[in-house]
Amino acid sequence: MSEDPTTNTSAAPPAADAAPSVEYTANEGGGGESNFVEAIKLPTPEEIRGQDIWNNCAVRSVASGVMGGGLGLAMGLFLGALDNPIMHEVEMTGRQQFIYTAKQMGRRSWGSCKAFAVMGFIFSAAECVVEKARAKHDMTNTVVAGCATGGTLSAKGGPKAACIGCAGFAAFSVVIEKFLDRHE
């Protein structure tokens, strides 16, 4: 025997330690459709404190730098394993080849780790500062942060390289943001 969902006006009582996230009410108008009303759940003090900490630009930038470094380390290990620069003219034992390859992987992964850490730190810091200054969360923040990151990373090559790096990284950042669809 099944109950009609439009006539059921009560929901099962929630557990003592769980707050209900959705309340179900019946449509008394007789249209046969149920109305779903979501209850508003206020954040706890711990959640508010966590949001305040994460909204700090220094914390966000350092976290992004650490995560970027981890990604760079993993990519360097993976791509370093694919490299095989051992010359066939030089005879090496299996152990010597293994040691040589491990050292190459270590150097490559450390280089990638540093590059991605700096990139993540600069991008996150620039985006956070621009977002706080403008008090808006939109695509302009991403473009400015991408330009600042690309220009900074390629500044050693001179002004022309910095301009190309700025434009290239800004365009790449916009494509990634569109792909992830973070901004509306």
C-alpha positions as CSV (number, residue, x, y, z in Angstrom):
1,M,0.0,0.0,0.0
2,S,1.6,3.3,-1.1
3,E,0.8,6.7,0.4
4,D,0.1,9.7,-1.8
5,P,3.0,12.2,-1.3
6,T,0.6,15.2,-1.6
7,T,-1.3,14.2,1.5
8,N,1.7,13.5,3.8
9,T,2.3,16.7,5.7
10,S,4.9,15.4,8.2
11,A,8.4,14.1,7.7
12,A,10.1,11.6,9.9
13,P,11.6,13.3,12.9
14,P,15.4,14.0,12.5
15,A,18.0,12.4,14.6
16,A,18.9,14.3,17.8
17,D,22.3,15.3,16.5
18,A,21.4,16.0,12.9
19,A,19.8,19.2,11.7
20,P,17.2,18.7,8.9
21,S,18.4,20.0,5.6
22,V,15.1,19.8,3.7
23,E,11.6,20.1,4.9
24,Y,8.8,18.6,2.9
25,T,5.4,20.2,2.9
26,A,2.3,19.1,1.0
27,N,0.4,21.2,-1.4
28,E,-3.0,21.8,0.1
29,G,-4.2,23.5,-3.1
30,G,-5.0,20.1,-4.6
31,G,-2.9,20.5,-7.7
32,G,-1.3,17.1,-7.1
33,E,2.2,18.7,-7.0
34,S,4.5,18.8,-3.9
35,N,6.3,21.9,-2.8
36,F,9.8,21.4,-1.5
37,V,11.1,24.1,0.9
38,E,14.7,24.0,1.8
39,A,15.5,24.9,5.4
40,I,18.2,27.5,5.9
41,K,21.1,26.2,7.8
42,L,23.3,28.8,9.4
43,P,27.0,28.2,9.5
44,T,28.5,27.2,12.8
45,P,31.2,29.4,14.5
46,E,33.9,26.9,13.4
47,E,32.7,27.2,9.7
48,I,32.8,31.0,10.0
49,R,36.3,31.0,11.5
50,G,37.4,28.6,8.7
51,Q,36.0,30.9,6.0
52,D,37.7,33.9,7.6
53,I,41.0,32.1,7.6
54,W,40.7,31.0,4.0
55,N,39.6,34.5,2.9
56,N,43.0,35.8,4.0
57,C,45.1,36.4,0.9
58,A,48.4,35.3,2.5
59,V,46.9,31.9,3.7
60,R,45.3,31.4,0.3
61,S,48.5,32.2,-1.6
62,V,50.7,30.0,0.5
63,A,48.2,27.1,0.2
64,S,48.1,27.5,-3.5
65,G,51.9,27.6,-3.7
66,V,52.2,24.4,-1.6
67,M,49.5,22.6,-3.8
68,G,51.2,23.9,-7.0
69,G,54.6,22.6,-5.7
70,G,53.0,19.2,-5.0
71,L,51.5,19.1,-8.5
72,G,54.9,20.1,-10.0
73,L,56.7,17.4,-8.0
74,A,54.3,14.8,-9.3
75,M,54.5,16.0,-12.9
76,G,58.3,16.2,-12.7
77,L,58.5,12.6,-11.4
78,F,56.1,11.4,-14.1
79,L,57.7,13.2,-17.0
80,G,61.2,12.6,-15.6
81,A,60.5,8.8,-15.8
82,L,59.6,9.2,-19.4
83,D,63.0,10.8,-20.2
84,N,65.7,8.4,-21.3
85,P,68.8,10.5,-22.1
86,I,71.2,7.6,-21.5
87,M,73.7,7.4,-24.3
88,H,74.1,4.1,-26.0
89,E,77.8,4.8,-26.5
90,V,78.6,4.7,-22.8
91,E,78.3,1.3,-21.2
92,M,76.5,1.4,-17.9
93,T,75.4,-1.4,-15.7
94,G,71.7,-1.7,-14.7
95,R,72.4,-0.2,-11.3
96,Q,74.3,2.8,-12.8
97,Q,71.4,3.4,-15.2
98,F,68.9,3.3,-12.4
99,I,70.9,5.7,-10.2
100,Y,71.5,8.1,-13.2
101,T,67.7,8.0,-14.1
102,A,66.7,8.6,-10.5
103,K,69.0,11.6,-10.2
104,Q,67.6,13.0,-13.4
105,M,64.0,12.5,-12.2
106,G,64.9,14.2,-8.9
107,R,66.4,17.2,-10.7
108,R,63.4,17.5,-13.0
109,S,60.8,17.1,-10.4
110,W,62.5,19.6,-8.1
111,G,62.6,22.2,-11.0
112,S,58.9,21.5,-11.8
113,C,58.0,21.8,-8.1
114,K,59.6,25.2,-7.7
115,A,58.1,26.5,-11.0
116,F,54.5,25.4,-10.1
117,A,54.8,26.6,-6.6
118,V,55.8,30.1,-7.7
119,M,53.2,30.1,-10.4
120,G,50.4,29.1,-7.9
121,F,51.6,31.5,-5.3
122,I,51.7,34.5,-7.7
123,F,48.4,33.7,-9.4
124,S,46.5,33.2,-6.2
125,A,48.0,36.3,-4.5
126,A,47.2,38.5,-7.5
127,E,43.7,37.2,-7.9
128,C,42.9,37.5,-4.2
129,V,44.3,41.1,-4.0
130,V,42.4,42.2,-7.1
131,E,39.2,40.5,-5.9
132,K,39.5,42.3,-2.5
133,A,40.3,45.6,-4.1
134,R,37.4,45.4,-6.6
135,A,35.0,43.7,-4.2
136,K,33.8,41.5,-7.1
137,H,34.3,37.9,-8.1
138,D,34.4,37.9,-11.9
139,M,36.5,37.1,-14.9
140,T,38.4,40.4,-14.7
141,N,40.2,39.2,-11.6
142,T,41.3,36.1,-13.5
143,V,42.6,38.1,-16.4
144,V,44.6,40.5,-14.2
145,A,46.0,37.7,-12.1
146,G,46.9,35.7,-15.3
147,C,48.6,38.8,-16.7
148,A,50.5,39.5,-13.5
149,T,51.6,35.8,-13.3
150,G,52.7,35.5,-16.9
151,G,54.5,38.8,-16.9
152,T,56.3,38.1,-13.7
153,L,57.4,34.6,-14.7
154,S,58.7,35.8,-18.1
155,A,60.2,39.1,-16.9
156,K,63.8,37.8,-17.1
157,G,63.5,37.7,-20.9
158,G,62.9,41.5,-21.1
159,P,59.8,43.7,-21.7
160,K,58.7,42.0,-24.9
161,A,58.8,38.6,-23.2
162,A,56.9,40.0,-20.2
163,C,54.2,41.4,-22.5
164,I,53.8,38.1,-24.4
165,G,53.8,36.1,-21.1
166,C,51.2,38.5,-19.7
167,A,48.9,38.1,-22.7
168,G,49.5,34.3,-23.0
169,F,48.9,33.5,-19.3
170,A,45.9,35.8,-19.2
171,A,44.3,34.0,-22.2
172,F,45.2,30.6,-20.7
173,S,43.6,31.6,-17.4
174,V,40.4,32.7,-19.2
175,V,40.2,29.4,-21.1
176,I,40.6,27.5,-17.8
177,E,38.0,29.6,-16.0
178,K,35.5,29.1,-18.9
179,F,36.3,25.4,-18.8
180,L,35.7,25.2,-15.0
181,D,32.8,27.6,-15.3
182,R,33.5,29.3,-11.9
183,H,32.2,32.7,-12.9
184,E,28.7,33.4,-14.1
